[in-house]
Amino acid sequence: MKFPFYDAPNTATIICCHAMNGEEPILFVSHDEDDGMWQFLCGKTHETDDAKLVSLEFVFKLDNSIGALIDMSCGYYAIREKQEDNWMIRKC
Ligand SMILES: [Zn+2]
């Protein structure tokens, strides 16, 4: 599948350890206002230690459904209740 993001595939992004290990689905995605950093988190609460740095391509391969968010601007986040749900995009 073609990599759809405007960012480079090796762009550093934050993912929580639960989603990275495949234990939990990605249910929260933010595109930070300050630095344009993407963050991919599951529905659990997180400590600072839970955040891992991976490439955007890694996350896309993990869950292709994040490809629906390529046009989400900085300063917005997306949530969903379950992995099968559509993303709901909100302003931070
Ligand atoms: Zn998590």
PDB file of the backbone (N, CA, C, O) and the ligand in Angstrom, with CONECT records:
HET     ZN  A 101       1
ATOM      1  N   MET A   1       0.838  -1.195   0.000  1.00  0.00           N
ATOM      2  CA  MET A   1       0.000   0.000   0.000  1.00  0.00           C
ATOM      3  C   MET A   1       0.876   1.249   0.000  1.00  0.00           C
ATOM      4  O   MET A   1       1.897   1.307   0.685  1.00  0.00           O
ATOM      5  N   LYS A   2       0.463   2.240  -0.774  1.00  0.00           N
ATOM      6  CA  LYS A   2       1.254   3.465  -0.878  1.00  0.00           C
ATOM      7  C   LYS A   2       1.187   4.249   0.440  1.00  0.00           C
ATOM      8  O   LYS A   2       0.139   4.334   1.080  1.00  0.00           O
ATOM      9  N   PHE A   3       2.320   4.812   0.819  1.00  0.00           N
ATOM     10  CA  PHE A   3       2.367   5.621   2.036  1.00  0.00           C
ATOM     11  C   PHE A   3       1.713   6.976   1.745  1.00  0.00           C
ATOM     12  O   PHE A   3       2.210   7.716   0.895  1.00  0.00           O
ATOM     13  N   PRO A   4       0.611   7.322   2.427  1.00  0.00           N
ATOM     14  CA  PRO A   4      -0.199   8.462   1.994  1.00  0.00           C
ATOM     15  C   PRO A   4       0.173   9.814   2.597  1.00  0.00           C
ATOM     16  O   PRO A   4      -0.280  10.845   2.101  1.00  0.00           O
ATOM     17  N   PHE A   5       0.987   9.835   3.654  1.00  0.00           N
ATOM     18  CA  PHE A   5       1.214  11.097   4.365  1.00  0.00           C
ATOM     19  C   PHE A   5       2.088  12.058   3.571  1.00  0.00           C
ATOM     20  O   PHE A   5       2.911  11.644   2.755  1.00  0.00           O
ATOM     21  N   TYR A   6       1.894  13.352   3.828  1.00  0.00           N
ATOM     22  CA  TYR A   6       2.741  14.382   3.217  1.00  0.00           C
ATOM     23  C   TYR A   6       4.090  14.409   3.920  1.00  0.00           C
ATOM     24  O   TYR A   6       5.100  14.782   3.324  1.00  0.00           O
ATOM     25  N   ASP A   7       4.103  14.008   5.203  1.00  0.00           N
ATOM     26  CA  ASP A   7       5.360  13.903   5.938  1.00  0.00           C
ATOM     27  C   ASP A   7       6.150  12.715   5.371  1.00  0.00           C
ATOM     28  O   ASP A   7       5.575  11.789   4.799  1.00  0.00           O
ATOM     29  N   ALA A   8       7.482  12.761   5.542  1.00  0.00           N
ATOM     30  CA  ALA A   8       8.320  11.656   5.078  1.00  0.00           C
ATOM     31  C   ALA A   8       8.031  10.400   5.898  1.00  0.00           C
ATOM     32  O   ALA A   8       7.658  10.502   7.067  1.00  0.00           O
ATOM     33  N   PRO A   9       8.198   9.208   5.298  1.00  0.00           N
ATOM     34  CA  PRO A   9       7.950   7.964   6.044  1.00  0.00           C
ATOM     35  C   PRO A   9       8.779   7.851   7.316  1.00  0.00           C
ATOM     36  O   PRO A   9       8.339   7.244   8.292  1.00  0.00           O
ATOM     37  N   ASN A  10       9.986   8.436   7.313  1.00  0.00           N
ATOM     38  CA  ASN A  10      10.854   8.305   8.496  1.00  0.00           C
ATOM     39  C   ASN A  10      10.650   9.436   9.497  1.00  0.00           C
ATOM     40  O   ASN A  10      11.460   9.598  10.409  1.00  0.00           O
ATOM     41  N   THR A  11       9.588  10.220   9.347  1.00  0.00           N
ATOM     42  CA  THR A  11       9.276  11.275  10.312  1.00  0.00           C
ATOM     43  C   THR A  11       9.103  10.665  11.707  1.00  0.00           C
ATOM     44  O   THR A  11       8.360   9.700  11.881  1.00  0.00           O
ATOM     45  N   ALA A  12       9.792  11.234  12.690  1.00  0.00           N
ATOM     46  CA  ALA A  12       9.687  10.713  14.061  1.00  0.00           C
ATOM     47  C   ALA A  12       8.327  11.067  14.656  1.00  0.00           C
ATOM     48  O   ALA A  12       7.898  12.219  14.598  1.00  0.00           O
ATOM     49  N   THR A  13       7.661  10.082  15.221  1.00  0.00           N
ATOM     50  CA  THR A  13       6.366  10.289  15.845  1.00  0.00           C
ATOM     51  C   THR A  13       6.354   9.599  17.206  1.00  0.00           C
ATOM     52  O   THR A  13       7.182   8.735  17.490  1.00  0.00           O
ATOM     53  N   ILE A  14       5.408   9.996  18.029  1.00  0.00           N
ATOM     54  CA  ILE A  14       5.264   9.388  19.359  1.00  0.00           C
ATOM     55  C   ILE A  14       4.144   8.360  19.320  1.00  0.00           C
ATOM     56  O   ILE A  14       3.057   8.620  18.802  1.00  0.00           O
ATOM     57  N   ILE A  15       4.425   7.199  19.872  1.00  0.00           N
ATOM     58  CA  ILE A  15       3.393   6.170  19.999  1.00  0.00           C
ATOM     59  C   ILE A  15       3.480   5.627  21.422  1.00  0.00           C
ATOM     60  O   ILE A  15       4.564   5.606  22.004  1.00  0.00           O
ATOM     61  N   CYS A  16       2.364   5.192  21.987  1.00  0.00           N
ATOM     62  CA  CYS A  16       2.451   4.605  23.331  1.00  0.00           C
ATOM     63  C   CYS A  16       2.898   3.154  23.202  1.00  0.00           C
ATOM     64  O   CYS A  16       2.714   2.524  22.161  1.00  0.00           O
ATOM     65  N   CYS A  17       3.486   2.639  24.269  1.00  0.00           N
ATOM     66  CA  CYS A  17       4.048   1.292  24.221  1.00  0.00           C
ATOM     67  C   CYS A  17       2.961   0.240  23.977  1.00  0.00           C
ATOM     68  O   CYS A  17       3.232  -0.797  23.373  1.00  0.00           O
ATOM     69  N   HIS A  18       1.732   0.501  24.443  1.00  0.00           N
ATOM     70  CA  HIS A  18       0.647  -0.472  24.268  1.00  0.00           C
ATOM     71  C   HIS A  18       0.292  -0.645  22.794  1.00  0.00           C
ATOM     72  O   HIS A  18       0.133  -1.764  22.308  1.00  0.00           O
ATOM     73  N   ALA A  19       0.170   0.484  22.090  1.00  0.00           N
ATOM     74  CA  ALA A  19      -0.140   0.418  20.655  1.00  0.00           C
ATOM     75  C   ALA A  19       1.051  -0.144  19.886  1.00  0.00           C
ATOM     76  O   ALA A  19       0.885  -0.914  18.940  1.00  0.00           O
ATOM     77  N   MET A  20       2.253   0.252  20.303  1.00  0.00           N
ATOM     78  CA  MET A  20       3.456  -0.211  19.603  1.00  0.00           C
ATOM     79  C   MET A  20       3.570  -1.730  19.684  1.00  0.00           C
ATOM     80  O   MET A  20       3.954  -2.382  18.713  1.00  0.00           O
ATOM     81  N   ASN A  21       3.237  -2.285  20.840  1.00  0.00           N
ATOM     82  CA  ASN A  21       3.341  -3.740  21.033  1.00  0.00           C
ATOM     83  C   ASN A  21       2.132  -4.501  20.495  1.00  0.00           C
ATOM     84  O   ASN A  21       2.097  -5.730  20.540  1.00  0.00           O
ATOM     85  N   GLY A  22       1.144  -3.768  19.989  1.00  0.00           N
ATOM     86  CA  GLY A  22      -0.041  -4.416  19.460  1.00  0.00           C
ATOM     87  C   GLY A  22      -1.002  -4.884  20.531  1.00  0.00           C
ATOM     88  O   GLY A  22      -1.928  -5.643  20.245  1.00  0.00           O
ATOM     89  N   GLU A  23      -0.791  -4.437  21.780  1.00  0.00           N
ATOM     90  CA  GLU A  23      -1.681  -4.840  22.869  1.00  0.00           C
ATOM     91  C   GLU A  23      -3.012  -4.109  22.806  1.00  0.00           C
ATOM     92  O   GLU A  23      -4.053  -4.653  23.174  1.00  0.00           O
ATOM     93  N   GLU A  24      -2.963  -2.860  22.330  1.00  0.00           N
ATOM     94  CA  GLU A  24      -4.150  -2.013  22.314  1.00  0.00           C
ATOM     95  C   GLU A  24      -4.239  -1.307  20.969  1.00  0.00           C
ATOM     96  O   GLU A  24      -3.213  -1.029  20.348  1.00  0.00           O
ATOM     97  N   PRO A  25      -5.476  -1.008  20.502  1.00  0.00           N
ATOM     98  CA  PRO A  25      -5.619  -0.254  19.253  1.00  0.00           C
ATOM     99  C   PRO A  25      -5.313   1.230  19.465  1.00  0.00           C
ATOM    100  O   PRO A  25      -5.392   1.733  20.586  1.00  0.00           O
ATOM    101  N   ILE A  26      -4.973   1.908  18.406  1.00  0.00           N
ATOM    102  CA  ILE A  26      -4.784   3.362  18.467  1.00  0.00           C
ATOM    103  C   ILE A  26      -6.168   4.014  18.490  1.00  0.00           C
ATOM    104  O   ILE A  26      -6.965   3.818  17.572  1.00  0.00           O
ATOM    105  N   LEU A  27      -6.449   4.783  19.534  1.00  0.00           N
ATOM    106  CA  LEU A  27      -7.766   5.409  19.668  1.00  0.00           C
ATOM    107  C   LEU A  27      -7.678   6.929  19.765  1.00  0.00           C
ATOM    108  O   LEU A  27      -8.704   7.609  19.778  1.00  0.00           O
ATOM    109  N   PHE A  28      -6.469   7.463  19.832  1.00  0.00           N
ATOM    110  CA  PHE A  28      -6.270   8.904  19.961  1.00  0.00           C
ATOM    111  C   PHE A  28      -5.065   9.298  19.109  1.00  0.00           C
ATOM    112  O   PHE A  28      -3.984   8.723  19.243  1.00  0.00           O
ATOM    113  N   VAL A  29      -5.262  10.282  18.233  1.00  0.00           N
ATOM    114  CA  VAL A  29      -4.165  10.779  17.395  1.00  0.00           C
ATOM    115  C   VAL A  29      -4.150  12.292  17.510  1.00  0.00           C
ATOM    116  O   VAL A  29      -5.176  12.939  17.297  1.00  0.00           O
ATOM    117  N   SER A  30      -3.006  12.863  17.842  1.00  0.00           N
ATOM    118  CA  SER A  30      -2.942  14.316  17.826  1.00  0.00           C
ATOM    119  C   SER A  30      -1.824  14.775  16.898  1.00  0.00           C
ATOM    120  O   SER A  30      -0.818  14.094  16.702  1.00  0.00           O
ATOM    121  N   HIS A  31      -2.049  15.969  16.332  1.00  0.00           N
ATOM    122  CA  HIS A  31      -1.066  16.598  15.458  1.00  0.00           C
ATOM    123  C   HIS A  31      -0.744  17.926  16.132  1.00  0.00           C
ATOM    124  O   HIS A  31      -1.500  18.891  16.013  1.00  0.00           O
ATOM    125  N   ASP A  32       0.380  17.968  16.838  1.00  0.00           N
ATOM    126  CA  ASP A  32       0.649  19.073  17.746  1.00  0.00           C
ATOM    127  C   ASP A  32       0.788  20.413  17.053  1.00  0.00           C
ATOM    128  O   ASP A  32       1.409  20.548  15.999  1.00  0.00           O
ATOM    129  N   GLU A  33       0.177  21.400  17.699  1.00  0.00           N
ATOM    130  CA  GLU A  33       0.216  22.770  17.201  1.00  0.00           C
ATOM    131  C   GLU A  33       1.654  23.297  17.151  1.00  0.00           C
ATOM    132  O   GLU A  33       2.059  23.908  16.162  1.00  0.00           O
ATOM    133  N   ASP A  34       2.429  23.058  18.227  1.00  0.00           N
ATOM    134  CA  ASP A  34       3.760  23.666  18.374  1.00  0.00           C
ATOM    135  C   ASP A  34       4.754  23.170  17.348  1.00  0.00           C
ATOM    136  O   ASP A  34       5.387  23.964  16.652  1.00  0.00           O
ATOM    137  N   ASP A  35       4.892  21.855  17.254  1.00  0.00           N
ATOM    138  CA  ASP A  35       6.005  21.311  16.475  1.00  0.00           C
ATOM    139  C   ASP A  35       5.561  20.362  15.357  1.00  0.00           C
ATOM    140  O   ASP A  35       6.398  19.779  14.668  1.00  0.00           O
ATOM    141  N   GLY A  36       4.246  20.207  15.179  1.00  0.00           N
ATOM    142  CA  GLY A  36       3.778  19.338  14.105  1.00  0.00           C
ATOM    143  C   GLY A  36       3.976  17.861  14.377  1.00  0.00           C
ATOM    144  O   GLY A  36       3.829  17.034  13.477  1.00  0.00           O
ATOM    145  N   MET A  37       4.309  17.526  15.618  1.00  0.00           N
ATOM    146  CA  MET A  37       4.548  16.121  15.972  1.00  0.00           C
ATOM    147  C   MET A  37       3.237  15.338  16.021  1.00  0.00           C
ATOM    148  O   MET A  37       2.254  15.790  16.609  1.00  0.00           O
ATOM    149  N   TRP A  38       3.233  14.163  15.400  1.00  0.00           N
ATOM    150  CA  TRP A  38       2.085  13.266  15.492  1.00  0.00           C
ATOM    151  C   TRP A  38       2.240  12.412  16.745  1.00  0.00           C
ATOM    152  O   TRP A  38       3.340  11.979  17.088  1.00  0.00           O
ATOM    153  N   GLN A  39       1.114  12.179  17.423  1.00  0.00           N
ATOM    154  CA  GLN A  39       1.118  11.278  18.580  1.00  0.00           C
ATOM    155  C   GLN A  39       0.009  10.264  18.417  1.00  0.00           C
ATOM    156  O   GLN A  39      -1.114  10.612  18.054  1.00  0.00           O
ATOM    157  N   PHE A  40       0.325   9.008  18.685  1.00  0.00           N
ATOM    158  CA  PHE A  40      -0.637   7.911  18.526  1.00  0.00           C
ATOM    159  C   PHE A  40      -0.739   7.159  19.851  1.00  0.00           C
ATOM    160  O   PHE A  40       0.221   6.538  20.307  1.00  0.00           O
ATOM    161  N   LEU A  41      -1.921   7.228  20.454  1.00  0.00           N
ATOM    162  CA  LEU A  41      -2.084   6.634  21.782  1.00  0.00           C
ATOM    163  C   LEU A  41      -3.296   5.714  21.821  1.00  0.00           C
ATOM    164  O   LEU A  41      -4.245   5.877  21.053  1.00  0.00           O
ATOM    165  N   CYS A  42      -3.246   4.738  22.735  1.00  0.00           N
ATOM    166  CA  CYS A  42      -4.409   3.897  22.968  1.00  0.00           C
ATOM    167  C   CYS A  42      -5.329   4.583  23.980  1.00  0.00           C
ATOM    168  O   CYS A  42      -5.097   5.739  24.335  1.00  0.00           O
ATOM    169  N   GLY A  43      -6.352   3.901  24.440  1.00  0.00           N
ATOM    170  CA  GLY A  43      -7.328   4.516  25.327  1.00  0.00           C
ATOM    171  C   GLY A  43      -6.953   4.502  26.800  1.00  0.00           C
ATOM    172  O   GLY A  43      -7.699   5.021  27.631  1.00  0.00           O
ATOM    173  N   LYS A  44      -5.798   3.912  27.140  1.00  0.00           N
ATOM    174  CA  LYS A  44      -5.396   3.859  28.544  1.00  0.00           C
ATOM    175  C   LYS A  44      -4.793   5.192  28.975  1.00  0.00           C
ATOM    176  O   LYS A  44      -4.511   6.060  28.149  1.00  0.00           O
ATOM    177  N   THR A  45      -4.601   5.336  30.290  1.00  0.00           N
ATOM    178  CA  THR A  45      -3.859   6.502  30.768  1.00  0.00           C
ATOM    179  C   THR A  45      -2.375   6.207  30.635  1.00  0.00           C
ATOM    180  O   THR A  45      -1.952   5.052  30.687  1.00  0.00           O
ATOM    181  N   HIS A  46      -1.590   7.261  30.462  1.00  0.00           N
ATOM    182  CA  HIS A  46      -0.174   7.069  30.129  1.00  0.00           C
ATOM    183  C   HIS A  46       0.759   7.842  31.044  1.00  0.00           C
ATOM    184  O   HIS A  46       0.476   8.969  31.450  1.00  0.00           O
ATOM    185  N   GLU A  47       1.873   7.206  31.354  1.00  0.00           N
ATOM    186  CA  GLU A  47       2.983   7.864  32.035  1.00  0.00           C
ATOM    187  C   GLU A  47       3.965   8.297  30.956  1.00  0.00           C
ATOM    188  O   GLU A  47       3.910   7.826  29.820  1.00  0.00           O
ATOM    189  N   THR A  48       4.860   9.196  31.329  1.00  0.00           N
ATOM    190  CA  THR A  48       5.846   9.681  30.367  1.00  0.00           C
ATOM    191  C   THR A  48       6.655   8.527  29.772  1.00  0.00           C
ATOM    192  O   THR A  48       7.014   8.553  28.595  1.00  0.00           O
ATOM    193  N   ASP A  49       6.936   7.519  30.592  1.00  0.00           N
ATOM    194  CA  ASP A  49       7.741   6.383  30.143  1.00  0.00           C
ATOM    195  C   ASP A  49       7.051   5.541  29.068  1.00  0.00           C
ATOM    196  O   ASP A  49       7.708   4.783  28.354  1.00  0.00           O
ATOM    197  N   ASP A  50       5.726   5.674  28.953  1.00  0.00           N
ATOM    198  CA  ASP A  50       4.983   4.879  27.972  1.00  0.00           C
ATOM    199  C   ASP A  50       5.166   5.392  26.546  1.00  0.00           C
ATOM    200  O   ASP A  50       4.848   4.685  25.590  1.00  0.00           O
ATOM    201  N   ALA A  51       5.671   6.605  26.396  1.00  0.00           N
ATOM    202  CA  ALA A  51       5.815   7.204  25.063  1.00  0.00           C
ATOM    203  C   ALA A  51       7.084   6.707  24.391  1.00  0.00           C
ATOM    204  O   ALA A  51       8.169   6.772  24.970  1.00  0.00           O
ATOM    205  N   LYS A  52       6.944   6.207  23.158  1.00  0.00           N
ATOM    206  CA  LYS A  52       8.092   5.699  22.403  1.00  0.00           C
ATOM    207  C   LYS A  52       8.179   6.471  21.090  1.00  0.00           C
ATOM    208  O   LYS A  52       7.173   6.946  20.562  1.00  0.00           O
ATOM    209  N   LEU A  53       9.402   6.586  20.576  1.00  0.00           N
ATOM    210  CA  LEU A  53       9.595   7.260  19.292  1.00  0.00           C
ATOM    211  C   LEU A  53       9.710   6.219  18.184  1.00  0.00           C
ATOM    212  O   LEU A  53      10.544   5.317  18.247  1.00  0.00           O
ATOM    213  N   VAL A  54       8.871   6.356  17.183  1.00  0.00           N
ATOM    214  CA  VAL A  54       8.933   5.470  16.016  1.00  0.00           C
ATOM    215  C   VAL A  54       8.715   6.308  14.765  1.00  0.00           C
ATOM    216  O   VAL A  54       8.399   7.495  14.857  1.00  0.00           O
ATOM    217  N   SER A  55       8.880   5.704  13.607  1.00  0.00           N
ATOM    218  CA  SER A  55       8.641   6.438  12.364  1.00  0.00           C
ATOM    219  C   SER A  55       7.148   6.435  12.046  1.00  0.00           C
ATOM    220  O   SER A  55       6.396   5.562  12.480  1.00  0.00           O
ATOM    221  N   LEU A  56       6.754   7.429  11.283  1.00  0.00           N
ATOM    222  CA  LEU A  56       5.355   7.506  10.848  1.00  0.00           C
ATOM    223  C   LEU A  56       4.988   6.272  10.014  1.00  0.00           C
ATOM    224  O   LEU A  56       3.862   5.778  10.073  1.00  0.00           O
ATOM    225  N   GLU A  57       5.948   5.794   9.249  1.00  0.00           N
ATOM    226  CA  GLU A  57       5.710   4.602   8.432  1.00  0.00           C
ATOM    227  C   GLU A  57       5.417   3.374   9.295  1.00  0.00           C
ATOM    228  O   GLU A  57       4.570   2.549   8.953  1.00  0.00           O
ATOM    229  N   PHE A  58       6.128   3.266  10.414  1.00  0.00           N
ATOM    230  CA  PHE A  58       5.881   2.150  11.336  1.00  0.00           C
ATOM    231  C   PHE A  58       4.426   2.157  11.796  1.00  0.00           C
ATOM    232  O   PHE A  58       3.764   1.120  11.815  1.00  0.00           O
ATOM    233  N   VAL A  59       3.938   3.345  12.169  1.00  0.00           N
ATOM    234  CA  VAL A  59       2.568   3.458  12.675  1.00  0.00           C
ATOM    235  C   VAL A  59       1.566   3.142  11.569  1.00  0.00           C
ATOM    236  O   VAL A  59       0.555   2.481  11.807  1.00  0.00           O
ATOM    237  N   PHE A  60       1.852   3.618  10.360  1.00  0.00           N
ATOM    238  CA  PHE A  60       0.937   3.361   9.248  1.00  0.00           C
ATOM    239  C   PHE A  60       0.857   1.864   8.939  1.00  0.00           C
ATOM    240  O   PHE A  60      -0.217   1.345   8.633  1.00  0.00           O
ATOM    241  N   LYS A  61       1.987   1.183   9.020  1.00  0.00           N
ATOM    242  CA  LYS A  61       1.981  -0.271   8.773  1.00  0.00           C
ATOM    243  C   LYS A  61       1.241  -1.008   9.887  1.00  0.00           C
ATOM    244  O   LYS A  61       0.608  -2.039   9.661  1.00  0.00           O
ATOM    245  N   LEU A  62       1.337  -0.455  11.089  1.00  0.00           N
ATOM    246  CA  LEU A  62       0.652  -1.045  12.239  1.00  0.00           C
ATOM    247  C   LEU A  62      -0.858  -0.930  12.073  1.00  0.00           C
ATOM    248  O   LEU A  62      -1.596  -1.867  12.376  1.00  0.00           O
ATOM    249  N   ASP A  63      -1.316   0.234  11.586  1.00  0.00           N
ATOM    250  CA  ASP A  63      -2.746   0.499  11.466  1.00  0.00           C
ATOM    251  C   ASP A  63      -2.998   1.449  10.295  1.00  0.00           C
ATOM    252  O   ASP A  63      -2.845   2.664  10.417  1.00  0.00           O
ATOM    253  N   ASN A  64      -3.385   0.869   9.162  1.00  0.00           N
ATOM    254  CA  ASN A  64      -3.612   1.664   7.957  1.00  0.00           C
ATOM    255  C   ASN A  64      -4.706   2.724   8.124  1.00  0.00           C
ATOM    256  O   ASN A  64      -4.756   3.694   7.367  1.00  0.00           O
ATOM    257  N   SER A  65      -5.579   2.533   9.118  1.00  0.00           N
ATOM    258  CA  SER A  65      -6.706   3.461   9.249  1.00  0.00           C
ATOM    259  C   SER A  65      -6.271   4.870   9.638  1.00  0.00           C
ATOM    260  O   SER A  65      -7.063   5.806   9.526  1.00  0.00           O
ATOM    261  N   ILE A  66      -5.039   5.041  10.088  1.00  0.00           N
ATOM    262  CA  ILE A  66      -4.569   6.403  10.377  1.00  0.00           C
ATOM    263  C   ILE A  66      -4.374   7.192   9.091  1.00  0.00           C
ATOM    264  O   ILE A  66      -4.246   8.416   9.126  1.00  0.00           O
ATOM    265  N   GLY A  67      -4.350   6.501   7.959  1.00  0.00           N
ATOM    266  CA  GLY A  67      -4.237   7.179   6.667  1.00  0.00           C
ATOM    267  C   GLY A  67      -5.404   8.111   6.398  1.00  0.00           C
ATOM    268  O   GLY A  67      -5.310   8.994   5.545  1.00  0.00           O
ATOM    269  N   ALA A  68      -6.509   7.923   7.121  1.00  0.00           N
ATOM    270  CA  ALA A  68      -7.664   8.819   6.975  1.00  0.00           C
ATOM    271  C   ALA A  68      -7.394  10.196   7.561  1.00  0.00           C
ATOM    272  O   ALA A  68      -8.181  11.123   7.373  1.00  0.00           O
ATOM    273  N   LEU A  69      -6.272  10.326   8.277  1.00  0.00           N
ATOM    274  CA  LEU A  69      -6.009  11.572   9.004  1.00  0.00           C
ATOM    275  C   LEU A  69      -4.920  12.429   8.360  1.00  0.00           C
ATOM    276  O   LEU A  69      -4.439  13.380   8.977  1.00  0.00           O
ATOM    277  N   ILE A  70      -4.533  12.110   7.147  1.00  0.00           N
ATOM    278  CA  ILE A  70      -3.404  12.841   6.555  1.00  0.00           C
ATOM    279  C   ILE A  70      -3.683  14.332   6.401  1.00  0.00           C
ATOM    280  O   ILE A  70      -2.756  15.142   6.417  1.00  0.00           O
ATOM    281  N   ASP A  71      -4.955  14.697   6.253  1.00  0.00           N
ATOM    282  CA  ASP A  71      -5.273  16.116   6.064  1.00  0.00           C
ATOM    283  C   ASP A  71      -5.591  16.836   7.372  1.00  0.00           C
ATOM    284  O   ASP A  71      -5.999  17.998   7.365  1.00  0.00           O
ATOM    285  N   MET A  72      -5.403  16.144   8.491  1.00  0.00           N
ATOM    286  CA  MET A  72      -5.668  16.786   9.782  1.00  0.00           C
ATOM    287  C   MET A  72      -4.543  17.774  10.095  1.00  0.00           C
ATOM    288  O   MET A  72      -3.372  17.402  10.169  1.00  0.00           O
ATOM    289  N   SER A  73      -4.927  19.052  10.277  1.00  0.00           N
ATOM    290  CA  SER A  73      -3.931  20.104  10.481  1.00  0.00           C
ATOM    291  C   SER A  73      -3.325  20.043  11.872  1.00  0.00           C
ATOM    292  O   SER A  73      -3.851  19.377  12.763  1.00  0.00           O
ATOM    293  N   CYS A  74      -2.209  20.746  12.049  1.00  0.00           N
ATOM    294  CA  CYS A  74      -1.617  20.912  13.370  1.00  0.00           C
ATOM    295  C   CYS A  74      -2.627  21.640  14.259  1.00  0.00           C
ATOM    296  O   CYS A  74      -3.340  22.532  13.801  1.00  0.00           O
ATOM    297  N   GLY A  75      -2.678  21.250  15.531  1.00  0.00           N
ATOM    298  CA  GLY A  75      -3.626  21.881  16.447  1.00  0.00           C
ATOM    299  C   GLY A  75      -4.941  21.128  16.526  1.00  0.00           C
ATOM    300  O   GLY A  75      -5.887  21.597  17.159  1.00  0.00           O
ATOM    301  N   TYR A  76      -5.011  19.971  15.893  1.00  0.00           N
ATOM    302  CA  TYR A  76      -6.222  19.146  15.937  1.00  0.00           C
ATOM    303  C   TYR A  76      -5.885  17.758  16.465  1.00  0.00           C
ATOM    304  O   TYR A  76      -4.737  17.318  16.411  1.00  0.00           O
ATOM    305  N   TYR A  77      -6.908  17.078  16.975  1.00  0.00           N
ATOM    306  CA  TYR A  77      -6.721  15.684  17.382  1.00  0.00           C
ATOM    307  C   TYR A  77      -7.913  14.866  16.903  1.00  0.00           C
ATOM    308  O   TYR A  77      -8.967  15.415  16.583  1.00  0.00           O
ATOM    309  N   ALA A  78      -7.741  13.579  16.859  1.00  0.00           N
ATOM    310  CA  ALA A  78      -8.805  12.683  16.410  1.00  0.00           C
ATOM    311  C   ALA A  78      -8.996  11.586  17.441  1.00  0.00           C
ATOM    312  O   ALA A  78      -8.033  11.063  18.001  1.00  0.00           O
ATOM    313  N   ILE A  79     -10.258  11.248  17.682  1.00  0.00           N
ATOM    314  CA  ILE A  79     -10.554  10.171  18.625  1.00  0.00           C
ATOM    315  C   ILE A  79     -11.554   9.201  18.013  1.00  0.00           C
ATOM    316  O   ILE A  79     -12.278   9.541  17.078  1.00  0.00           O
ATOM    317  N   ARG A  80     -11.580   8.014  18.544  1.00  0.00           N
ATOM    318  CA  ARG A  80     -12.595   7.014  18.196  1.00  0.00           C
ATOM    319  C   ARG A  80     -12.716   6.078  19.391  1.00  0.00           C
ATOM    320  O   ARG A  80     -11.775   5.926  20.171  1.00  0.00           O
ATOM    321  N   GLU A  81     -13.887   5.450  19.528  1.00  0.00           N
ATOM    322  CA  GLU A  81     -14.105   4.584  20.679  1.00  0.00           C
ATOM    323  C   GLU A  81     -13.561   3.191  20.454  1.00  0.00           C
ATOM    324  O   GLU A  81     -13.068   2.551  21.382  1.00  0.00           O
ATOM    325  N   LYS A  82     -13.650   2.720  19.220  1.00  0.00           N
ATOM    326  CA  LYS A  82     -13.160   1.395  18.872  1.00  0.00           C
ATOM    327  C   LYS A  82     -12.363   1.487  17.577  1.00  0.00           C
ATOM    328  O   LYS A  82     -12.482   2.460  16.831  1.00  0.00           O
ATOM    329  N   GLN A  83     -11.553   0.470  17.318  1.00  0.00           N
ATOM    330  CA  GLN A  83     -10.709   0.495  16.134  1.00  0.00           C
ATOM    331  C   GLN A  83     -11.528   0.545  14.844  1.00  0.00           C
ATOM    332  O   GLN A  83     -11.072   1.088  13.837  1.00  0.00           O
ATOM    333  N   GLU A  84     -12.748  -0.026  14.874  1.00  0.00           N
ATOM    334  CA  GLU A  84     -13.579  -0.071  13.665  1.00  0.00           C
ATOM    335  C   GLU A  84     -14.290   1.258  13.407  1.00  0.00           C
ATOM    336  O   GLU A  84     -14.786   1.488  12.304  1.00  0.00           O
ATOM    337  N   ASP A  85     -14.344   2.136  14.414  1.00  0.00           N
ATOM    338  CA  ASP A  85     -15.086   3.392  14.268  1.00  0.00           C
ATOM    339  C   ASP A  85     -14.368   4.365  13.342  1.00  0.00           C
ATOM    340  O   ASP A  85     -13.161   4.268  13.118  1.00  0.00           O
ATOM    341  N   ASN A  86     -15.145   5.307  12.811  1.00  0.00           N
ATOM    342  CA  ASN A  86     -14.540   6.418  12.077  1.00  0.00           C
ATOM    343  C   ASN A  86     -13.945   7.417  13.066  1.00  0.00           C
ATOM    344  O   ASN A  86     -14.405   7.539  14.201  1.00  0.00           O
ATOM    345  N   TRP A  87     -12.921   8.124  12.616  1.00  0.00           N
ATOM    346  CA  TRP A  87     -12.294   9.143  13.443  1.00  0.00           C
ATOM    347  C   TRP A  87     -13.202  10.346  13.589  1.00  0.00           C
ATOM    348  O   TRP A  87     -13.886  10.735  12.643  1.00  0.00           O
ATOM    349  N   MET A  88     -13.210  10.938  14.779  1.00  0.00           N
ATOM    350  CA  MET A  88     -13.877  12.228  14.995  1.00  0.00           C
ATOM    351  C   MET A  88     -12.782  13.232  15.257  1.00  0.00           C
ATOM    352  O   MET A  88     -12.014  13.087  16.209  1.00  0.00           O
ATOM    353  N   ILE A  89     -12.702  14.258  14.412  1.00  0.00           N
ATOM    354  CA  ILE A  89     -11.627  15.229  14.510  1.00  0.00           C
ATOM    355  C   ILE A  89     -12.089  16.465  15.286  1.00  0.00           C
ATOM    356  O   ILE A  89     -13.162  17.009  15.024  1.00  0.00           O
ATOM    357  N   ARG A  90     -11.284  16.890  16.222  1.00  0.00           N
ATOM    358  CA  ARG A  90     -11.617  18.042  17.063  1.00  0.00           C
ATOM    359  C   ARG A  90     -10.426  18.985  17.115  1.00  0.00           C
ATOM    360  O   ARG A  90      -9.281  18.597  16.883  1.00  0.00           O
ATOM    361  N   LYS A  91     -10.738  20.250  17.430  1.00  0.00           N
ATOM    362  CA  LYS A  91      -9.669  21.225  17.611  1.00  0.00           C
ATOM    363  C   LYS A  91      -9.166  21.131  19.047  1.00  0.00           C
ATOM    364  O   LYS A  91      -9.965  20.974  19.971  1.00  0.00           O
ATOM    365  N   CYS A  92      -7.860  21.224  19.247  1.00  0.00           N
ATOM    366  CA  CYS A  92      -7.299  21.112  20.600  1.00  0.00           C
ATOM    367  C   CYS A  92      -7.704  22.325  21.460  1.00  0.00           C
ATOM    368  O   CYS A  92      -7.325  22.408  22.628  1.00  0.00           O
TER     369      CYS A  92
HETATM  370 ZN    ZN A 101      -1.250   3.130  25.487  1.00  0.00          ZN2+
END
